[in-house]
Amino acid sequence: MDWIVVVSFAALAICVLLIVVTFASLPKMGDEGKNFIRMKAQSYAFTVVIGVVLIEIAESVYLTFGQNDLMRV
């Protein structure tokens, strides 16, 4: 396997492990801590999703208009 793929899977595994540990520790906290962590996780996830969507839109626009300009040359 390519080393980039291995590093990517290792980073993904570490993230999943940290999420599982966080959710496992939630029942030990009070409701305030649980709600705060959930709200923060949702806001971070929403930010990441919006960022990825904006990158995909920018890439699509670039490829659409960039390829048309390249074909004219």
CHARMM-style PDB file with segment names, atoms N, HN, CA, C and O in Angstrom:
ATOM      1  N   MET     1       0.827  -1.175   0.000  1.00  0.00      PROA
ATOM      2  CA  MET     1       0.000   0.000   0.000  1.00  0.00      PROA
ATOM      3  C   MET     1       0.878   1.248   0.000  1.00  0.00      PROA
ATOM      4  O   MET     1       2.017   1.239   0.468  1.00  0.00      PROA
ATOM      5  N   ASP     2       0.322   2.292  -0.527  1.00  0.00      PROA
ATOM      6  HN  ASP     2      -0.602   2.300  -0.907  1.00  0.00      PROA
ATOM      7  CA  ASP     2       1.019   3.563  -0.537  1.00  0.00      PROA
ATOM      8  C   ASP     2       1.076   4.122   0.885  1.00  0.00      PROA
ATOM      9  O   ASP     2       0.131   3.936   1.652  1.00  0.00      PROA
ATOM     10  N   TRP     3       2.149   4.793   1.246  1.00  0.00      PROA
ATOM     11  HN  TRP     3       2.917   4.944   0.622  1.00  0.00      PROA
ATOM     12  CA  TRP     3       2.305   5.283   2.613  1.00  0.00      PROA
ATOM     13  C   TRP     3       1.288   6.362   2.945  1.00  0.00      PROA
ATOM     14  O   TRP     3       0.930   6.516   4.113  1.00  0.00      PROA
ATOM     15  N   ILE     4       0.812   7.110   1.968  1.00  0.00      PROA
ATOM     16  HN  ILE     4       1.102   6.985   1.020  1.00  0.00      PROA
ATOM     17  CA  ILE     4      -0.198   8.141   2.227  1.00  0.00      PROA
ATOM     18  C   ILE     4      -1.518   7.499   2.656  1.00  0.00      PROA
ATOM     19  O   ILE     4      -2.202   8.005   3.545  1.00  0.00      PROA
ATOM     20  N   VAL     5      -1.862   6.402   2.028  1.00  0.00      PROA
ATOM     21  HN  VAL     5      -1.306   5.991   1.305  1.00  0.00      PROA
ATOM     22  CA  VAL     5      -3.094   5.684   2.390  1.00  0.00      PROA
ATOM     23  C   VAL     5      -2.985   5.134   3.803  1.00  0.00      PROA
ATOM     24  O   VAL     5      -3.942   5.199   4.575  1.00  0.00      PROA
ATOM     25  N   VAL     6      -1.821   4.593   4.142  1.00  0.00      PROA
ATOM     26  HN  VAL     6      -1.044   4.540   3.516  1.00  0.00      PROA
ATOM     27  CA  VAL     6      -1.618   4.040   5.483  1.00  0.00      PROA
ATOM     28  C   VAL     6      -1.715   5.141   6.537  1.00  0.00      PROA
ATOM     29  O   VAL     6      -2.354   4.955   7.572  1.00  0.00      PROA
ATOM     30  N   VAL     7      -1.088   6.276   6.279  1.00  0.00      PROA
ATOM     31  HN  VAL     7      -0.569   6.427   5.438  1.00  0.00      PROA
ATOM     32  CA  VAL     7      -1.152   7.395   7.225  1.00  0.00      PROA
ATOM     33  C   VAL     7      -2.587   7.905   7.350  1.00  0.00      PROA
ATOM     34  O   VAL     7      -3.027   8.240   8.449  1.00  0.00      PROA
ATOM     35  N   SER     8      -3.315   7.966   6.246  1.00  0.00      PROA
ATOM     36  HN  SER     8      -2.957   7.693   5.353  1.00  0.00      PROA
ATOM     37  CA  SER     8      -4.708   8.424   6.281  1.00  0.00      PROA
ATOM     38  C   SER     8      -5.573   7.490   7.114  1.00  0.00      PROA
ATOM     39  O   SER     8      -6.387   7.944   7.918  1.00  0.00      PROA
ATOM     40  N   PHE     9      -5.400   6.184   6.922  1.00  0.00      PROA
ATOM     41  HN  PHE     9      -4.740   5.815   6.269  1.00  0.00      PROA
ATOM     42  CA  PHE     9      -6.178   5.223   7.710  1.00  0.00      PROA
ATOM     43  C   PHE     9      -5.785   5.271   9.181  1.00  0.00      PROA
ATOM     44  O   PHE     9      -6.639   5.101  10.050  1.00  0.00      PROA
ATOM     45  N   ALA    10      -4.518   5.497   9.470  1.00  0.00      PROA
ATOM     46  HN  ALA    10      -3.825   5.635   8.764  1.00  0.00      PROA
ATOM     47  CA  ALA    10      -4.082   5.605  10.863  1.00  0.00      PROA
ATOM     48  C   ALA    10      -4.708   6.838  11.522  1.00  0.00      PROA
ATOM     49  O   ALA    10      -5.159   6.768  12.665  1.00  0.00      PROA
ATOM     50  N   ALA    11      -4.736   7.957  10.811  1.00  0.00      PROA
ATOM     51  HN  ALA    11      -4.369   8.015   9.883  1.00  0.00      PROA
ATOM     52  CA  ALA    11      -5.353   9.171  11.355  1.00  0.00      PROA
ATOM     53  C   ALA    11      -6.846   8.953  11.570  1.00  0.00      PROA
ATOM     54  O   ALA    11      -7.396   9.385  12.583  1.00  0.00      PROA
ATOM     55  N   LEU    12      -7.505   8.286  10.625  1.00  0.00      PROA
ATOM     56  HN  LEU    12      -7.058   7.934   9.802  1.00  0.00      PROA
ATOM     57  CA  LEU    12      -8.929   7.992  10.764  1.00  0.00      PROA
ATOM     58  C   LEU    12      -9.179   7.088  11.968  1.00  0.00      PROA
ATOM     59  O   LEU    12     -10.131   7.303  12.718  1.00  0.00      PROA
ATOM     60  N   ALA    13      -8.332   6.081  12.157  1.00  0.00      PROA
ATOM     61  HN  ALA    13      -7.558   5.906  11.549  1.00  0.00      PROA
ATOM     62  CA  ALA    13      -8.490   5.168  13.290  1.00  0.00      PROA
ATOM     63  C   ALA    13      -8.310   5.900  14.615  1.00  0.00      PROA
ATOM     64  O   ALA    13      -9.038   5.639  15.573  1.00  0.00      PROA
ATOM     65  N   ILE    14      -7.342   6.815  14.674  1.00  0.00      PROA
ATOM     66  HN  ILE    14      -6.751   7.027  13.897  1.00  0.00      PROA
ATOM     67  CA  ILE    14      -7.126   7.587  15.898  1.00  0.00      PROA
ATOM     68  C   ILE    14      -8.328   8.467  16.192  1.00  0.00      PROA
ATOM     69  O   ILE    14      -8.748   8.571  17.344  1.00  0.00      PROA
ATOM     70  N   CYS    15      -8.892   9.104  15.166  1.00  0.00      PROA
ATOM     71  HN  CYS    15      -8.551   9.020  14.230  1.00  0.00      PROA
ATOM     72  CA  CYS    15     -10.074   9.949  15.359  1.00  0.00      PROA
ATOM     73  C   CYS    15     -11.263   9.133  15.850  1.00  0.00      PROA
ATOM     74  O   CYS    15     -11.976   9.561  16.758  1.00  0.00      PROA
ATOM     75  N   VAL    16     -11.478   7.974  15.263  1.00  0.00      PROA
ATOM     76  HN  VAL    16     -10.899   7.627  14.525  1.00  0.00      PROA
ATOM     77  CA  VAL    16     -12.592   7.116  15.692  1.00  0.00      PROA
ATOM     78  C   VAL    16     -12.387   6.669  17.133  1.00  0.00      PROA
ATOM     79  O   VAL    16     -13.336   6.642  17.916  1.00  0.00      PROA
ATOM     80  N   LEU    17     -11.158   6.320  17.486  1.00  0.00      PROA
ATOM     81  HN  LEU    17     -10.387   6.343  16.850  1.00  0.00      PROA
ATOM     82  CA  LEU    17     -10.866   5.905  18.852  1.00  0.00      PROA
ATOM     83  C   LEU    17     -11.131   7.038  19.843  1.00  0.00      PROA
ATOM     84  O   LEU    17     -11.704   6.809  20.909  1.00  0.00      PROA
ATOM     85  N   LEU    18     -10.720   8.252  19.500  1.00  0.00      PROA
ATOM     86  HN  LEU    18     -10.255   8.439  18.635  1.00  0.00      PROA
ATOM     87  CA  LEU    18     -10.967   9.390  20.387  1.00  0.00      PROA
ATOM     88  C   LEU    18     -12.460   9.691  20.529  1.00  0.00      PROA
ATOM     89  O   LEU    18     -12.915  10.061  21.611  1.00  0.00      PROA
ATOM     90  N   ILE    19     -13.221   9.535  19.450  1.00  0.00      PROA
ATOM     91  HN  ILE    19     -12.851   9.234  18.570  1.00  0.00      PROA
ATOM     92  CA  ILE    19     -14.671   9.745  19.526  1.00  0.00      PROA
ATOM     93  C   ILE    19     -15.317   8.711  20.433  1.00  0.00      PROA
ATOM     94  O   ILE    19     -16.184   9.045  21.242  1.00  0.00      PROA
ATOM     95  N   VAL    20     -14.901   7.459  20.303  1.00  0.00      PROA
ATOM     96  HN  VAL    20     -14.197   7.188  19.646  1.00  0.00      PROA
ATOM     97  CA  VAL    20     -15.458   6.395  21.142  1.00  0.00      PROA
ATOM     98  C   VAL    20     -15.125   6.645  22.611  1.00  0.00      PROA
ATOM     99  O   VAL    20     -15.979   6.466  23.479  1.00  0.00      PROA
ATOM    100  N   VAL    21     -13.894   7.055  22.893  1.00  0.00      PROA
ATOM    101  HN  VAL    21     -13.200   7.200  22.188  1.00  0.00      PROA
ATOM    102  CA  VAL    21     -13.504   7.338  24.279  1.00  0.00      PROA
ATOM    103  C   VAL    21     -14.323   8.499  24.837  1.00  0.00      PROA
ATOM    104  O   VAL    21     -14.745   8.466  25.993  1.00  0.00      PROA
ATOM    105  N   THR    22     -14.547   9.523  24.016  1.00  0.00      PROA
ATOM    106  HN  THR    22     -14.204   9.550  23.077  1.00  0.00      PROA
ATOM    107  CA  THR    22     -15.337  10.674  24.470  1.00  0.00      PROA
ATOM    108  C   THR    22     -16.769  10.256  24.777  1.00  0.00      PROA
ATOM    109  O   THR    22     -17.314  10.633  25.814  1.00  0.00      PROA
ATOM    110  N   PHE    23     -17.380   9.485  23.893  1.00  0.00      PROA
ATOM    111  HN  PHE    23     -16.937   9.178  23.050  1.00  0.00      PROA
ATOM    112  CA  PHE    23     -18.752   9.059  24.137  1.00  0.00      PROA
ATOM    113  C   PHE    23     -18.847   8.082  25.301  1.00  0.00      PROA
ATOM    114  O   PHE    23     -19.868   8.045  25.987  1.00  0.00      PROA
ATOM    115  N   ALA    24     -17.819   7.301  25.532  1.00  0.00      PROA
ATOM    116  HN  ALA    24     -16.989   7.331  24.974  1.00  0.00      PROA
ATOM    117  CA  ALA    24     -17.836   6.379  26.666  1.00  0.00      PROA
ATOM    118  C   ALA    24     -17.758   7.138  27.988  1.00  0.00      PROA
ATOM    119  O   ALA    24     -18.290   6.671  28.995  1.00  0.00      PROA
ATOM    120  N   SER    25     -17.107   8.295  28.000  1.00  0.00      PROA
ATOM    121  HN  SER    25     -16.676   8.674  27.182  1.00  0.00      PROA
ATOM    122  CA  SER    25     -16.984   9.061  29.236  1.00  0.00      PROA
ATOM    123  C   SER    25     -18.176   9.972  29.491  1.00  0.00      PROA
ATOM    124  O   SER    25     -18.291  10.522  30.587  1.00  0.00      PROA
ATOM    125  N   LEU    26     -19.060  10.150  28.527  1.00  0.00      PROA
ATOM    126  HN  LEU    26     -18.967   9.704  27.638  1.00  0.00      PROA
ATOM    127  CA  LEU    26     -20.202  11.051  28.697  1.00  0.00      PROA
ATOM    128  C   LEU    26     -21.155  10.650  29.825  1.00  0.00      PROA
ATOM    129  O   LEU    26     -21.591  11.530  30.568  1.00  0.00      PROA
ATOM    130  N   PRO    27     -21.502   9.372  29.994  1.00  0.00      PROA
ATOM    131  CA  PRO    27     -22.444   9.040  31.077  1.00  0.00      PROA
ATOM    132  C   PRO    27     -21.909   9.401  32.464  1.00  0.00      PROA
ATOM    133  O   PRO    27     -22.703   9.581  33.387  1.00  0.00      PROA
ATOM    134  N   LYS    28     -20.600   9.512  32.639  1.00  0.00      PROA
ATOM    135  HN  LYS    28     -19.955   9.366  31.889  1.00  0.00      PROA
ATOM    136  CA  LYS    28     -20.021   9.840  33.931  1.00  0.00      PROA
ATOM    137  C   LYS    28     -20.222  11.311  34.275  1.00  0.00      PROA
ATOM    138  O   LYS    28     -20.230  11.677  35.451  1.00  0.00      PROA
ATOM    139  N   MET    29     -20.385  12.155  33.257  1.00  0.00      PROA
ATOM    140  HN  MET    29     -20.379  11.857  32.303  1.00  0.00      PROA
ATOM    141  CA  MET    29     -20.572  13.580  33.498  1.00  0.00      PROA
ATOM    142  C   MET    29     -22.044  13.883  33.735  1.00  0.00      PROA
ATOM    143  O   MET    29     -22.914  13.035  33.538  1.00  0.00      PROA
ATOM    144  N   GLY    30     -22.297  15.111  34.162  1.00  0.00      PROA
ATOM    145  HN  GLY    30     -21.591  15.800  34.322  1.00  0.00      PROA
ATOM    146  CA  GLY    30     -23.680  15.555  34.319  1.00  0.00      PROA
ATOM    147  C   GLY    30     -24.270  15.912  32.970  1.00  0.00      PROA
ATOM    148  O   GLY    30     -23.583  15.849  31.950  1.00  0.00      PROA
ATOM    149  N   ASP    31     -25.536  16.287  32.959  1.00  0.00      PROA
ATOM    150  HN  ASP    31     -26.094  16.338  33.788  1.00  0.00      PROA
ATOM    151  CA  ASP    31     -26.213  16.631  31.717  1.00  0.00      PROA
ATOM    152  C   ASP    31     -25.602  17.863  31.055  1.00  0.00      PROA
ATOM    153  O   ASP    31     -25.569  17.948  29.827  1.00  0.00      PROA
ATOM    154  N   GLU    32     -25.114  18.827  31.855  1.00  0.00      PROA
ATOM    155  HN  GLU    32     -25.141  18.758  32.852  1.00  0.00      PROA
ATOM    156  CA  GLU    32     -24.547  20.038  31.289  1.00  0.00      PROA
ATOM    157  C   GLU    32     -23.307  19.732  30.467  1.00  0.00      PROA
ATOM    158  O   GLU    32     -23.138  20.251  29.363  1.00  0.00      PROA
ATOM    159  N   GLY    33     -22.456  18.900  31.002  1.00  0.00      PROA
ATOM    160  HN  GLY    33     -22.594  18.479  31.899  1.00  0.00      PROA
ATOM    161  CA  GLY    33     -21.233  18.530  30.277  1.00  0.00      PROA
ATOM    162  C   GLY    33     -21.551  17.761  29.006  1.00  0.00      PROA
ATOM    163  O   GLY    33     -20.937  17.983  27.962  1.00  0.00      PROA
ATOM    164  N   LYS    34     -22.507  16.864  29.104  1.00  0.00      PROA
ATOM    165  HN  LYS    34     -23.005  16.684  29.952  1.00  0.00      PROA
ATOM    166  CA  LYS    34     -22.902  16.071  27.946  1.00  0.00      PROA
ATOM    167  C   LYS    34     -23.478  16.955  26.851  1.00  0.00      PROA
ATOM    168  O   LYS    34     -23.128  16.810  25.680  1.00  0.00      PROA
ATOM    169  N   ASN    35     -24.352  17.860  27.229  1.00  0.00      PROA
ATOM    170  HN  ASN    35     -24.636  17.978  28.180  1.00  0.00      PROA
ATOM    171  CA  ASN    35     -24.940  18.757  26.233  1.00  0.00      PROA
ATOM    172  C   ASN    35     -23.906  19.695  25.636  1.00  0.00      PROA
ATOM    173  O   ASN    35     -23.952  19.984  24.440  1.00  0.00      PROA
ATOM    174  N   PHE    36     -22.970  20.176  26.453  1.00  0.00      PROA
ATOM    175  HN  PHE    36     -22.932  19.941  27.424  1.00  0.00      PROA
ATOM    176  CA  PHE    36     -21.928  21.068  25.950  1.00  0.00      PROA
ATOM    177  C   PHE    36     -21.039  20.348  24.937  1.00  0.00      PROA
ATOM    178  O   PHE    36     -20.736  20.893  23.876  1.00  0.00      PROA
ATOM    179  N   ILE    37     -20.625  19.127  25.264  1.00  0.00      PROA
ATOM    180  HN  ILE    37     -20.871  18.684  26.126  1.00  0.00      PROA
ATOM    181  CA  ILE    37     -19.772  18.363  24.347  1.00  0.00      PROA
ATOM    182  C   ILE    37     -20.511  18.053  23.060  1.00  0.00      PROA
ATOM    183  O   ILE    37     -19.940  18.156  21.975  1.00  0.00      PROA
ATOM    184  N   ARG    38     -21.773  17.675  23.171  1.00  0.00      PROA
ATOM    185  HN  ARG    38     -22.237  17.591  24.052  1.00  0.00      PROA
ATOM    186  CA  ARG    38     -22.558  17.370  21.979  1.00  0.00      PROA
ATOM    187  C   ARG    38     -22.714  18.608  21.094  1.00  0.00      PROA
ATOM    188  O   ARG    38     -22.599  18.523  19.871  1.00  0.00      PROA
ATOM    189  N   MET    39     -22.976  19.755  21.717  1.00  0.00      PROA
ATOM    190  HN  MET    39     -23.070  19.825  22.710  1.00  0.00      PROA
ATOM    191  CA  MET    39     -23.146  20.988  20.961  1.00  0.00      PROA
ATOM    192  C   MET    39     -21.845  21.387  20.268  1.00  0.00      PROA
ATOM    193  O   MET    39     -21.864  21.804  19.110  1.00  0.00      PROA
ATOM    194  N   LYS    40     -20.721  21.262  20.964  1.00  0.00      PROA
ATOM    195  HN  LYS    40     -20.705  20.924  21.904  1.00  0.00      PROA
ATOM    196  CA  LYS    40     -19.422  21.597  20.364  1.00  0.00      PROA
ATOM    197  C   LYS    40     -19.108  20.647  19.211  1.00  0.00      PROA
ATOM    198  O   LYS    40     -18.635  21.083  18.162  1.00  0.00      PROA
ATOM    199  N   ALA    41     -19.366  19.358  19.395  1.00  0.00      PROA
ATOM    200  HN  ALA    41     -19.750  19.003  20.247  1.00  0.00      PROA
ATOM    201  CA  ALA    41     -19.087  18.385  18.337  1.00  0.00      PROA
ATOM    202  C   ALA    41     -19.959  18.652  17.116  1.00  0.00      PROA
ATOM    203  O   ALA    41     -19.490  18.542  15.983  1.00  0.00      PROA
ATOM    204  N   GLN    42     -21.212  18.999  17.337  1.00  0.00      PROA
ATOM    205  HN  GLN    42     -21.593  19.089  18.258  1.00  0.00      PROA
ATOM    206  CA  GLN    42     -22.094  19.297  16.219  1.00  0.00      PROA
ATOM    207  C   GLN    42     -21.661  20.551  15.487  1.00  0.00      PROA
ATOM    208  O   GLN    42     -21.734  20.606  14.259  1.00  0.00      PROA
ATOM    209  N   SER    43     -21.212  21.559  16.219  1.00  0.00      PROA
ATOM    210  HN  SER    43     -21.153  21.515  17.216  1.00  0.00      PROA
ATOM    211  CA  SER    43     -20.785  22.793  15.554  1.00  0.00      PROA
ATOM    212  C   SER    43     -19.506  22.566  14.760  1.00  0.00      PROA
ATOM    213  O   SER    43     -19.368  23.091  13.655  1.00  0.00      PROA
ATOM    214  N   TYR    44     -18.570  21.794  15.303  1.00  0.00      PROA
ATOM    215  HN  TYR    44     -18.682  21.368  16.201  1.00  0.00      PROA
ATOM    216  CA  TYR    44     -17.346  21.489  14.558  1.00  0.00      PROA
ATOM    217  C   TYR    44     -17.655  20.649  13.323  1.00  0.00      PROA
ATOM    218  O   TYR    44     -17.107  20.898  12.249  1.00  0.00      PROA
ATOM    219  N   ALA    45     -18.522  19.665  13.468  1.00  0.00      PROA
ATOM    220  HN  ALA    45     -18.968  19.462  14.340  1.00  0.00      PROA
ATOM    221  CA  ALA    45     -18.883  18.824  12.327  1.00  0.00      PROA
ATOM    222  C   ALA    45     -19.570  19.648  11.247  1.00  0.00      PROA
ATOM    223  O   ALA    45     -19.304  19.466  10.059  1.00  0.00      PROA
ATOM    224  N   PHE    46     -20.454  20.552  11.655  1.00  0.00      PROA
ATOM    225  HN  PHE    46     -20.671  20.700  12.620  1.00  0.00      PROA
ATOM    226  CA  PHE    46     -21.141  21.411  10.696  1.00  0.00      PROA
ATOM    227  C   PHE    46     -20.140  22.299   9.958  1.00  0.00      PROA
ATOM    228  O   PHE    46     -20.248  22.482   8.746  1.00  0.00      PROA
ATOM    229  N   THR    47     -19.171  22.849  10.683  1.00  0.00      PROA
ATOM    230  HN  THR    47     -19.084  22.701  11.668  1.00  0.00      PROA
ATOM    231  CA  THR    47     -18.148  23.693  10.072  1.00  0.00      PROA
ATOM    232  C   THR    47     -17.334  22.913   9.052  1.00  0.00      PROA
ATOM    233  O   THR    47     -17.057  23.415   7.963  1.00  0.00      PROA
ATOM    234  N   VAL    48     -16.952  21.696   9.396  1.00  0.00      PROA
ATOM    235  HN  VAL    48     -17.177  21.288  10.280  1.00  0.00      PROA
ATOM    236  CA  VAL    48     -16.172  20.869   8.477  1.00  0.00      PROA
ATOM    237  C   VAL    48     -16.989  20.535   7.234  1.00  0.00      PROA
ATOM    238  O   VAL    48     -16.476  20.615   6.118  1.00  0.00      PROA
ATOM    239  N   VAL    49     -18.241  20.166   7.412  1.00  0.00      PROA
ATOM    240  HN  VAL    49     -18.658  20.101   8.318  1.00  0.00      PROA
ATOM    241  CA  VAL    49     -19.090  19.814   6.268  1.00  0.00      PROA
ATOM    242  C   VAL    49     -19.269  21.010   5.342  1.00  0.00      PROA
ATOM    243  O   VAL    49     -19.173  20.867   4.123  1.00  0.00      PROA
ATOM    244  N   ILE    50     -19.527  22.181   5.900  1.00  0.00      PROA
ATOM    245  HN  ILE    50     -19.606  22.297   6.890  1.00  0.00      PROA
ATOM    246  CA  ILE    50     -19.688  23.384   5.080  1.00  0.00      PROA
ATOM    247  C   ILE    50     -18.387  23.706   4.355  1.00  0.00      PROA
ATOM    248  O   ILE    50     -18.410  24.083   3.184  1.00  0.00      PROA
ATOM    249  N   GLY    51     -17.257  23.562   5.035  1.00  0.00      PROA
ATOM    250  HN  GLY    51     -17.238  23.255   5.987  1.00  0.00      PROA
ATOM    251  CA  GLY    51     -15.962  23.801   4.400  1.00  0.00      PROA
ATOM    252  C   GLY    51     -15.718  22.864   3.231  1.00  0.00      PROA
ATOM    253  O   GLY    51     -15.258  23.297   2.174  1.00  0.00      PROA
ATOM    254  N   VAL    52     -16.022  21.580   3.410  1.00  0.00      PROA
ATOM    255  HN  VAL    52     -16.395  21.229   4.269  1.00  0.00      PROA
ATOM    256  CA  VAL    52     -15.834  20.602   2.333  1.00  0.00      PROA
ATOM    257  C   VAL    52     -16.763  20.906   1.167  1.00  0.00      PROA
ATOM    258  O   VAL    52     -16.362  20.802   0.008  1.00  0.00      PROA
ATOM    259  N   VAL    53     -17.997  21.280   1.466  1.00  0.00      PROA
ATOM    260  HN  VAL    53     -18.323  21.364   2.407  1.00  0.00      PROA
ATOM    261  CA  VAL    53     -18.946  21.618   0.399  1.00  0.00      PROA
ATOM    262  C   VAL    53     -18.453  22.829  -0.390  1.00  0.00      PROA
ATOM    263  O   VAL    53     -18.522  22.834  -1.619  1.00  0.00      PROA
ATOM    264  N   LEU    54     -17.958  23.849   0.301  1.00  0.00      PROA
ATOM    265  HN  LEU    54     -17.901  23.845   1.299  1.00  0.00      PROA
ATOM    266  CA  LEU    54     -17.435  25.028  -0.393  1.00  0.00      PROA
ATOM    267  C   LEU    54     -16.221  24.690  -1.262  1.00  0.00      PROA
ATOM    268  O   LEU    54     -16.080  25.216  -2.366  1.00  0.00      PROA
ATOM    269  N   ILE    55     -15.358  23.824  -0.768  1.00  0.00      PROA
ATOM    270  HN  ILE    55     -15.473  23.398   0.129  1.00  0.00      PROA
ATOM    271  CA  ILE    55     -14.199  23.393  -1.562  1.00  0.00      PROA
ATOM    272  C   ILE    55     -14.654  22.635  -2.805  1.00  0.00      PROA
ATOM    273  O   ILE    55     -14.124  22.846  -3.896  1.00  0.00      PROA
ATOM    274  N   GLU    56     -15.636  21.754  -2.639  1.00  0.00      PROA
ATOM    275  HN  GLU    56     -16.067  21.583  -1.753  1.00  0.00      PROA
ATOM    276  CA  GLU    56     -16.151  20.991  -3.783  1.00  0.00      PROA
ATOM    277  C   GLU    56     -16.809  21.919  -4.810  1.00  0.00      PROA
ATOM    278  O   GLU    56     -16.648  21.724  -6.015  1.00  0.00      PROA
ATOM    279  N   ILE    57     -17.541  22.915  -4.338  1.00  0.00      PROA
ATOM    280  HN  ILE    57     -17.671  23.073  -3.360  1.00  0.00      PROA
ATOM    281  CA  ILE    57     -18.173  23.867  -5.259  1.00  0.00      PROA
ATOM    282  C   ILE    57     -17.114  24.654  -6.009  1.00  0.00      PROA
ATOM    283  O   ILE    57     -17.217  24.837  -7.222  1.00  0.00      PROA
ATOM    284  N   ALA    58     -16.092  25.123  -5.293  1.00  0.00      PROA
ATOM    285  HN  ALA    58     -16.009  24.974  -4.307  1.00  0.00      PROA
ATOM    286  CA  ALA    58     -15.015  25.877  -5.938  1.00  0.00      PROA
ATOM    287  C   ALA    58     -14.283  25.017  -6.959  1.00  0.00      PROA
ATOM    288  O   ALA    58     -13.950  25.490  -8.046  1.00  0.00      PROA
ATOM    289  N   GLU    59     -14.030  23.757  -6.618  1.00  0.00      PROA
ATOM    290  HN  GLU    59     -14.300  23.372  -5.735  1.00  0.00      PROA
ATOM    291  CA  GLU    59     -13.367  22.848  -7.554  1.00  0.00      PROA
ATOM    292  C   GLU    59     -14.227  22.623  -8.792  1.00  0.00      PROA
ATOM    293  O   GLU    59     -13.715  22.607  -9.911  1.00  0.00      PROA
ATOM    294  N   SER    60     -15.524  22.448  -8.594  1.00  0.00      PROA
ATOM    295  HN  SER    60     -15.939  22.461  -7.685  1.00  0.00      PROA
ATOM    296  CA  SER    60     -16.421  22.225  -9.715  1.00  0.00      PROA
ATOM    297  C   SER    60     -16.469  23.442 -10.635  1.00  0.00      PROA
ATOM    298  O   SER    60     -16.439  23.304 -11.858  1.00  0.00      PROA
ATOM    299  N   VAL    61     -16.543  24.630 -10.045  1.00  0.00      PROA
ATOM    300  HN  VAL    61     -16.568  24.742  -9.052  1.00  0.00      PROA
ATOM    301  CA  VAL    61     -16.563  25.855 -10.848  1.00  0.00      PROA
ATOM    302  C   VAL    61     -15.254  26.009 -11.603  1.00  0.00      PROA
ATOM    303  O   VAL    61     -15.250  26.352 -12.785  1.00  0.00      PROA
ATOM    304  N   TYR    62     -14.147  25.756 -10.927  1.00  0.00      PROA
ATOM    305  HN  TYR    62     -14.150  25.477  -9.967  1.00  0.00      PROA
ATOM    306  CA  TYR    62     -12.834  25.872 -11.574  1.00  0.00      PROA
ATOM    307  C   TYR    62     -12.705  24.896 -12.745  1.00  0.00      PROA
ATOM    308  O   TYR    62     -12.250  25.269 -13.826  1.00  0.00      PROA
ATOM    309  N   LEU    63     -13.110  23.646 -12.519  1.00  0.00      PROA
ATOM    310  HN  LEU    63     -13.481  23.344 -11.641  1.00  0.00      PROA
ATOM    311  CA  LEU    63     -12.993  22.651 -13.584  1.00  0.00      PROA
ATOM    312  C   LEU    63     -13.933  22.968 -14.749  1.00  0.00      PROA
ATOM    313  O   LEU    63     -13.581  22.747 -15.907  1.00  0.00      PROA
ATOM    314  N   THR    64     -15.118  23.482 -14.448  1.00  0.00      PROA
ATOM    315  HN  THR    64     -15.404  23.661 -13.507  1.00  0.00      PROA
ATOM    316  CA  THR    64     -16.069  23.810 -15.504  1.00  0.00      PROA
ATOM    317  C   THR    64     -15.554  24.948 -16.373  1.00  0.00      PROA
ATOM    318  O   THR    64     -15.524  24.841 -17.599  1.00  0.00      PROA
ATOM    319  N   PHE    65     -15.151  26.035 -15.731  1.00  0.00      PROA
ATOM    320  HN  PHE    65     -15.175  26.122 -14.735  1.00  0.00      PROA
ATOM    321  CA  PHE    65     -14.695  27.189 -16.500  1.00  0.00      PROA
ATOM    322  C   PHE    65     -13.253  27.037 -16.957  1.00  0.00      PROA
ATOM    323  O   PHE    65     -12.895  27.552 -18.016  1.00  0.00      PROA
ATOM    324  N   GLY    66     -12.427  26.358 -16.203  1.00  0.00      PROA
ATOM    325  HN  GLY    66     -12.718  25.939 -15.343  1.00  0.00      PROA
ATOM    326  CA  GLY    66     -11.031  26.151 -16.571  1.00  0.00      PROA
ATOM    327  C   GLY    66     -10.897  25.262 -17.794  1.00  0.00      PROA
ATOM    328  O   GLY    66     -10.068  25.536 -18.662  1.00  0.00      PROA
ATOM    329  N   GLN    67     -11.690  24.209 -17.882  1.00  0.00      PROA
ATOM    330  HN  GLN    67     -12.363  23.987 -17.177  1.00  0.00      PROA
ATOM    331  CA  GLN    67     -11.616  23.310 -19.036  1.00  0.00      PROA
ATOM    332  C   GLN    67     -12.132  23.997 -20.286  1.00  0.00      PROA
ATOM    333  O   GLN    67     -11.609  23.763 -21.375  1.00  0.00      PROA
ATOM    334  N   ASN    68     -13.137  24.831 -20.155  1.00  0.00      PROA
ATOM    335  HN  ASN    68     -13.563  25.021 -19.270  1.00  0.00      PROA
ATOM    336  CA  ASN    68     -13.642  25.557 -21.324  1.00  0.00      PROA
ATOM    337  C   ASN    68     -12.583  26.523 -21.861  1.00  0.00      PROA
ATOM    338  O   ASN    68     -12.427  26.660 -23.074  1.00  0.00      PROA
ATOM    339  N   ASP    69     -11.856  27.190 -20.962  1.00  0.00      PROA
ATOM    340  HN  ASP    69     -11.983  27.078 -19.976  1.00  0.00      PROA
ATOM    341  CA  ASP    69     -10.794  28.104 -21.385  1.00  0.00      PROA
ATOM    342  C   ASP    69      -9.634  27.344 -22.024  1.00  0.00      PROA
ATOM    343  O   ASP    69      -9.022  27.836 -22.973  1.00  0.00      PROA
ATOM    344  N   LEU    70      -9.328  26.159 -21.518  1.00  0.00      PROA
ATOM    345  HN  LEU    70      -9.825  25.759 -20.748  1.00  0.00      PROA
ATOM    346  CA  LEU    70      -8.221  25.385 -22.072  1.00  0.00      PROA
ATOM    347  C   LEU    70      -8.554  24.849 -23.460  1.00  0.00      PROA
ATOM    348  O   LEU    70      -7.667  24.703 -24.301  1.00  0.00      PROA
ATOM    349  N   MET    71      -9.818  24.558 -23.699  1.00  0.00      PROA
ATOM    350  HN  MET    71     -10.539  24.677 -23.016  1.00  0.00      PROA
ATOM    351  CA  MET    71     -10.204  24.019 -25.014  1.00  0.00      PROA
ATOM    352  C   MET    71     -10.166  25.096 -26.097  1.00  0.00      PROA
ATOM    353  O   MET    71     -10.004  24.785 -27.277  1.00  0.00      PROA
ATOM    354  N   ARG    72     -10.314  26.349 -25.704  1.00  0.00      PROA
ATOM    355  HN  ARG    72     -10.446  26.602 -24.745  1.00  0.00      PROA
ATOM    356  CA  ARG    72     -10.282  27.435 -26.684  1.00  0.00      PROA
ATOM    357  C   ARG    72      -8.871  27.732 -27.172  1.00  0.00      PROA
ATOM    358  O   ARG    72      -8.692  28.249 -28.275  1.00  0.00      PROA
ATOM    359  N   VAL    73      -7.874  27.409 -26.362  1.00  0.00      PROA
ATOM    360  HN  VAL    73      -8.020  26.989 -25.467  1.00  0.00      PROA
ATOM    361  CA  VAL    73      -6.478  27.755 -26.715  1.00  0.00      PROA
ATOM    362  C   VAL    73      -5.948  26.853 -27.776  1.00  0.00      PROA
ATOM    363  OT1 VAL    73      -4.799  26.998 -28.192  1.00  0.00      PROA
TER     364      VAL     73
END
